[in-house]
Amino acid sequence: MNATQTGILAGLSLGLSATQGFTAFLVTFAVGVVGLVIGRVVDGELDLGDLFGRGRDK
């Protein structure tokens, strides 16, 4: 099990335990996506510098 899988499972578990009521699905999905992104960053499959842009060269 790599960090991406661990991250999404941890995010989904935390989302399930933190949800109550009608918005349970949306909160669980959002926390799962956050866990997935963190897992991909840890695995090195996603570079946040590419997403947010690096310093502009002159």
RAMO-V746523 format. One record per residue. N is the residue number from 1. RES is the residue in three letters. PHI is phi as a letter, one per 40 degrees, with the letter a starting at -180 (* if undefined). OMEGA is omega in whole degrees, -180 to 180 (NA if undefined). Layout:
n-><N	N>
res-><RES	RES>
phi-><PHI	PHI>
omega-><OMEGA	OMEGA>
This chain:
n-><1	2	3	4	5	6	7	8	9	10	11	12	13	14	15	16	17	18	19	20	21	22	23	24	25	26	27	28	29	30	31	32	33	34	35	36	37	38	39	40	41	42	43	44	45	46	47	48	49	50	51	52	53	54	55	56	57	58>
res-><MET	ASN	ALA	THR	GLN	THR	GLY	ILE	LEU	ALA	GLY	LEU	SER	LEU	GLY	LEU	SER	ALA	THR	GLN	GLY	PHE	THR	ALA	PHE	LEU	VAL	THR	PHE	ALA	VAL	GLY	VAL	VAL	GLY	LEU	VAL	ILE	GLY	ARG	VAL	VAL	ASP	GLY	GLU	LEU	ASP	LEU	GLY	ASP	LEU	PHE	GLY	ARG	GLY	ARG	ASP	LYS>
phi-><*	c	c	c	c	c	c	c	c	c	c	c	c	c	c	c	c	c	c	a	g	c	c	d	c	c	c	c	c	c	c	c	c	c	c	c	c	c	c	c	c	c	c	g	c	b	b	c	c	c	c	c	g	c	d	c	c	b>
omega-><-178	-176	178	179	179	-180	-179	177	178	179	179	178	178	178	179	-178	-177	-174	174	174	-170	-175	-177	-179	-177	179	179	178	-178	180	176	178	177	177	178	-180	179	178	178	178	180	178	-178	180	-178	179	-178	177	177	-179	-174	180	179	179	-177	178	179	NA>
